[in-house]
Amino acid sequence: IPHPVNQAGTSSRQMSDLDVFRKDGAPVLAVELKDKPFTETEVRKAARIAHDHGAPSMLFIAGRASALTDDIYRYFNDAKAEYESKGMIVGVMTIDALLDFFFATNYEADSATVFDLMRSTMESTRASAETMRWVYKEARKL
């Protein structure tokens, strides 16, 4: 369930920016997306909320403006260690690594399908016109 842009956590049912559930309603994955550097407080809070909702895994996706410095990796490593002992896997990757993974594992996906998925997701999450323009501008760079 993608939540409206910049509105994750506005409902007690929301775990993250993008919540993935099984058909029976059990949580599968909580995803936090950010295009600026993560802070230690944000990482800890997001992991705690996902764990409290019963998510077995949490993925942080860092946008291109989200510098992943040694200090920031320390936040993630601390969260990984803490939540692994509680039964939740925590991961972090850049948006470019995610796109590489997506296209490497979905080699039959064509650009029309990808763009239609992006458009429908932006519409369903009520992304602003500014956000849509930015996404399309960035997509043209690919």
Beta strands, then each sheet from edge to edge (+ up, - down):
strand 1: 18-21
strand 2: 27-34
strand 3: 57-62
strand 4: 89-94
sheet 1: 1+ 2- 3- 4-
end
